[in-house]
């Protein structure tokens, strides 16, 4: 099955991404900004303003008749920041390379902050940027209270943008001669305790909600992938769901689901509105949003008395991966099901699953307790002799070294 790569209307793509960006910016569009945006879309130059309208606001208020990418470029044109023309060229390059809309929107959002920061430093042109400015940008984002992962994401976008400018011979390569690296904590994926899984499932009676949670738990799908799933993508007989385009890497794959998930799906299919194409939909509307799915999950966590545990929807995916490894699935097979580009991503779950390590630990400890260990901790006599000679020679050279 092929997918068209031509841009679609903004109302048809990533409604949750736009909503998320609006929430992050915490900016409400005043009437003046709405009028300004509408004039720009109509081709009329807006009146000068003493403020820079937030990109995330403009995403939501520009007319739906515009293509989503043209809308982003229009929003950037309203900004009076150093390097906006180069930013448009960079985003056009991403669009030509068929980058995902979410990646382009994220880059535009982050780089708007980056250019705003450069402006606050007094930079009038992007050619004036220095490595010290990039370091100051990282420190500024850390001071704002961003988590280390978010700061690293911001830095990654800035690096990619500056590298583009270097390739276009606009900036000197000296800026990125030695890149800034931020070390991330080696945290483990968060899986739901088996007893908590049972408690959670025991309080879900609604057919749609039970099917939603069980499919996530038994397939390891990302929530975005499941919300994009249509009824035609599900094969109850084969117990498969076809993901035509992965959320993160656009990689198509097939996932499988268990008997209990099949039963839950069958019950939901009997009650759902057959006129709607998406597998999961709200009572009013065509497609369930991420916010709606999260609300469902949190509601049942509260009903099961698990709100304090800090579980998220993504923990269902972590739980699936951990349980499959504990059950003996090979890493290579799990990698394909999860849709990971790199097996190192999948290997994180091997650190989390402890069934095999637990068995090996207690097997070894029993031998230790029974005194069945073979060998000795004393060094071999020949090895001791070699080490002694090396020590003497070392001290001899040290005594001679000051002499000419």
C-alpha positions in Angstrom: 0.0 0.0 0.0 1.4 3.4 -0.9 0.9 6.7 0.8 0.8 10.1 -0.8 3.4 12.6 0.4 1.7 15.8 -0.8 0.8 18.2 2.0 -2.7 18.0 3.5 -4.8 20.6 5.2 -3.8 21.6 8.7 -7.2 20.3 10.0 -6.3 16.9 8.7 -2.9 16.4 10.3 -1.6 16.1 13.8 -4.4 17.8 15.7 -2.9 16.6 18.9 0.6 18.0 18.1 -0.8 21.5 17.5 -2.9 21.2 20.7 0.3 20.1 22.6 2.3 23.0 21.3 -0.4 25.4 22.3 -0.4 24.0 25.8 3.4 24.3 26.0 3.4 27.9 25.0 0.5 28.8 27.3 -0.4 31.6 25.0 -4.0 32.6 24.0 -4.5 34.3 20.7 -5.8 37.9 21.3 -8.2 39.3 18.7 -5.5 41.6 17.3 -3.3 38.6 16.5 -6.2 36.8 14.8 -6.9 39.7 12.6 -3.1 40.0 11.8 -2.9 36.4 10.8 -6.0 36.6 8.6 -4.7 39.6 6.8 -1.4 37.9 6.1 -3.1 34.8 4.7 -5.2 37.0 2.4 -2.0 38.6 1.1 -2.4 41.9 2.8 0.5 43.2 4.9 -0.5 43.4 8.6 0.0 46.5 10.6 3.3 46.6 12.6 3.1 45.1 16.0 5.3 45.4 19.0 5.2 41.7 19.8 6.1 38.5 18.0 3.1 36.2 17.8 3.8 32.7 18.9 4.2 30.1 16.2 2.0 27.7 18.2 -0.8 30.3 18.2 -0.6 30.9 14.5 -0.8 27.1 13.8 -4.3 27.1 15.4 -5.8 30.3 13.9 -4.6 30.4 10.3 -7.2 29.4 7.8 -7.8 25.7 7.0 -7.7 26.5 3.3 -3.9 26.8 3.5 -1.7 23.8 3.3 0.0 22.9 6.6 3.5 23.5 5.4 2.6 26.9 3.7 1.0 27.8 7.0 4.3 27.2 8.9 6.2 29.3 6.4 3.6 32.1 6.6 3.9 32.1 10.4 7.7 32.4 10.2 7.4 35.3 7.8 5.6 37.2 10.6 8.6 37.0 12.8 11.3 39.7 12.9 14.2 37.6 14.1 17.7 37.1 12.8 17.9 34.3 10.3 14.1 33.8 9.6 14.8 33.5 5.8 17.4 30.8 6.4 15.0 29.1 8.7 12.4 28.9 5.9 15.1 27.5 3.6 16.0 24.9 6.2 12.4 23.8 6.7 11.9 23.6 3.0 14.9 21.3 2.9 13.3 19.1 5.5 10.1 19.1 3.5 12.0 18.0 0.3 13.6 15.2 2.3 10.2 14.0 3.2 10.6 14.5 6.9 7.5 13.9 9.0 5.2 16.8 9.7 5.7 16.4 13.4 9.5 16.7 12.9 9.1 19.9 10.8 6.7 21.5 13.3 9.0 20.6 16.2 12.0 22.1 14.4 10.1 25.3 13.7 8.9 25.6 17.3 12.4 25.0 18.8 14.3 27.1 16.3 11.9 30.0 16.8 13.1 29.9 20.5 16.7 29.7 19.3 16.4 32.7 17.0 14.6 34.7 19.7 17.4 34.0 22.1 20.0 35.2 19.6 18.0 38.3 19.2 18.0 38.9 22.9 21.8 38.7 22.7 21.8 41.6 20.2 22.5 39.5 17.2 21.1 41.2 14.1 22.1 38.6 11.5 22.5 34.8 11.8 26.1 35.2 10.5 27.0 36.7 13.8 26.3 33.6 15.8 29.2 32.0 17.7 29.8 28.8 19.6 29.6 30.8 22.8 26.0 31.8 21.8 25.1 28.1 21.4 26.6 27.3 24.8 24.6 30.2 26.3 21.4 28.9 24.7 21.9 25.5 26.4 22.4 27.2 29.7 19.4 29.4 29.2 17.1 26.4 28.5 18.5 24.6 31.6 17.9 27.7 33.7 14.3 27.8 32.4 13.8 24.5 34.2 13.6 22.2 31.1 14.4 18.6 31.7 17.7 17.3 30.3 16.0 15.3 27.6 14.1 18.4 26.4 17.3 20.5 26.4 19.1 17.8 24.4 16.2 17.9 21.9 16.5 21.7 21.6 20.3 21.4 21.1 19.8 18.7 18.5 17.6 21.0 16.4 20.0 23.9 16.8 22.9 21.6 15.7 21.0 20.4 12.6 20.1 24.0 11.7 23.7 25.3 12.1 25.0 22.3 10.2 22.7 23.2 7.3 24.0 26.8 7.3 27.6 25.5 7.3 26.8 23.3 4.3 25.3 26.3 2.5 28.6 28.2 3.3 26.7 30.8 5.4 28.6 29.9 8.6 32.0 28.7 9.4 32.5 25.1 10.3 34.4 26.2 13.4 31.2 26.7 15.2 30.5 22.9 15.3 34.1 21.8 15.3 33.5 20.3 18.7 29.9 19.7 19.4 28.2 20.2 22.7 27.1 16.9 24.2 24.7 16.4 27.1 24.9 13.2 29.0 21.5 11.6 29.6 20.8 9.6 32.8 20.7 5.9 32.1 17.1 5.4 33.3 15.1 2.3 32.7 11.8 2.0 30.9 8.9 2.1 33.3 6.8 -1.1 33.3 3.6 -1.8 35.2 3.8 -4.3 38.0 1.9 -7.5 37.1 -0.4 -7.2 40.1 -1.2 -3.6 39.1 -2.0 -4.8 35.6 -4.6 -7.2 37.1 -6.0 -4.4 39.3 -6.3 -2.0 36.3 -8.0 -4.5 34.1 -10.5 -5.5 36.8 -12.1 -2.1 36.9 -12.6 -1.6 33.2 -16.1 -2.5 32.1 -16.7 -0.3 29.1 -16.1 -2.3 25.9 -14.2 0.5 24.1 -12.0 1.3 27.0 -11.2 -2.3 27.7 -10.3 -3.0 24.1 -8.1 0.2 24.0 -6.1 -0.8 27.1 -5.7 -4.4 26.2 -4.6 -3.8 22.6 -1.9 -1.4 23.8 -0.9 -4.0 26.5 -0.8 -7.0 24.1 0.7 -5.4 21.0 3.2 -2.9 22.2 1.9 -0.3 19.8 2.5 3.4 20.4 -0.7 5.2 21.4 -0.4 7.4 18.3 -0.2 4.3 16.1 -3.3 2.8 17.7 -5.3 6.0 17.4 -4.5 6.1 13.6 -5.6 2.5 13.2 -8.7 1.9 11.1 -11.1 -1.0 11.3 -9.8 -2.2 8.0 -6.3 -2.6 9.5 -7.5 -5.2 12.0 -7.7 -8.9 11.2 -9.5 -10.7 14.0 -9.0 -14.2 12.4 -5.2 -13.8 12.1 -5.1 -11.6 15.2 -3.0 -9.0 13.5 -3.0 -5.2 13.1 -1.2 -3.6 10.2 0.6 -0.4 10.9 1.0 1.2 7.5 3.3 4.0 8.8 5.0 4.1 12.2 4.7 7.2 14.3 8.4 7.8 14.7 10.2 6.3 11.7 7.4 5.7 9.1 8.3 2.1 9.1 5.4 -0.2 8.2 5.0 -3.4 10.3 2.5 -6.0 11.5 1.8 -6.6 15.2 -0.1 -9.4 16.8 -2.6 -9.5 19.7 -3.7 -12.1 22.2 -6.9 -14.0 22.7 -8.1 -11.6 25.5 -7.4 -8.6 23.3 -9.3 -10.3 20.4 -12.3 -10.9 22.6 -12.3 -7.3 23.8 -12.0 -6.1 20.2 -14.8 -8.3 19.0 -17.1 -7.0 21.8 -16.2 -3.4 20.9 -16.7 -3.9 17.2 -20.3 -5.0 18.0 -21.0 -1.7 19.8 -19.0 0.9 17.9 -20.5 3.2 15.3 -20.0 1.3 12.0 -20.1 4.5 10.0 -16.8 5.7 11.4 -13.5 4.6 9.9 -11.1 4.7 12.8 -11.0 1.8 15.2 -11.4 3.9 18.3 -13.6 7.0 18.3 -15.3 9.2 20.9 -19.0 9.4 21.3 -19.0 12.5 19.2 -16.3 12.7 16.6 -14.5 10.6 14.0 -11.2 9.9 15.8 -10.2 9.7 19.4 -7.5 12.2 20.4 -4.4 11.5 22.6 -6.0 13.7 25.3 -9.1 11.5 25.2 -7.1 8.3 25.5 -5.0 9.6 28.3 -8.2 10.7 30.2 -9.5 7.2 29.9 -6.3 5.7 31.2 -6.0 8.1 34.2 -9.7 7.5 35.1 -9.2 3.8 35.5 -5.9 4.2 37.3 -7.8 6.3 39.8 -10.6 3.7 40.0 -8.0 1.0 40.7 -6.2 3.0 43.3 -3.0 3.3 41.3 -2.9 7.1 40.7 0.1 7.4 43.0 2.2 4.9 41.0 3.0 7.4 38.2 2.0 5.2 35.3 1.5 6.6 31.9 -0.1 5.3 28.7 3.4 4.6 27.3 4.1 2.3 30.3 1.7 -0.2 28.6 4.2 -0.5 25.8 7.1 -0.9 28.2 5.1 -3.6 30.0 4.5 -5.5 26.8 8.2 -5.5 25.9 9.3 -6.6 29.4 6.8 -9.4 29.6 7.8 -10.7 26.1 11.5 -10.8 27.0 10.7 -12.5 30.3 8.7 -15.1 28.3 11.7 -15.9 26.2 11.2 -13.8 23.0 14.5 -13.0 21.2 15.6 -9.4 21.0 15.6 -9.4 17.2 12.0 -10.5 17.0 10.9 -8.0 19.7 12.7 -5.2 17.8 10.6 -5.8 14.7 7.3 -5.9 16.6 8.2 -2.6 18.5 9.3 -0.9 15.3 12.7 0.1 16.7 15.3 1.2 14.1 18.2 0.2 16.4 18.4 -3.0 18.5 20.0 -0.9 21.2 16.7 0.7 21.9 15.2 -2.8 22.4 18.1 -3.8 24.5 17.1 -1.3 27.2 14.2 -3.7 28.1 16.8 -6.5 28.6 18.2 -4.4 31.5 14.7 -4.1 32.9 13.7 -7.8 32.7 15.3 -9.7 35.5 13.9 -13.2 35.3 17.0 -14.8 33.8 19.4 -12.8 35.9 17.5 -13.6 39.0 17.7 -17.3 38.3 21.4 -17.2 37.5 22.1 -15.2 40.6 20.4 -17.6 43.0 21.9 -20.6 41.2 25.4 -19.2 41.7 24.6 -18.2 45.3 23.6 -21.7 46.2 27.0 -23.0 45.0 28.7 -20.3 47.1 26.7 -21.2 50.2 27.5 -24.9 49.8 31.2 -24.2 49.3 31.3 -25.7 45.8 33.4 -23.0 44.2 36.4 -24.4 42.4 39.8 -22.6 42.2 41.7 -20.3 44.4 42.0 -16.5 44.8 45.7 -16.7 45.4 47.9 -15.7 42.5 49.8 -18.4 40.6 53.4 -18.5 41.8 54.9 -17.9 38.3 52.6 -14.9 37.8 53.6 -13.5 41.2 57.3 -13.8 40.2 56.7 -11.9 36.9 54.8 -9.1 38.7 57.6 -8.8 41.3 60.3 -8.4 38.6 58.1 -5.8 36.9 57.8 -3.9 40.1 61.6 -3.9 40.7 62.4 -2.8 37.1 59.9 0.0 37.5 61.6 1.4 40.6 65.0 1.0 39.0 64.0 3.1 36.0 62.5 5.7 38.3 65.9 6.1 40.1 67.8 6.5 36.8 65.4 8.9 35.1 66.9 12.2 36.6 70.4 11.4 35.3 71.5 12.6 31.8 
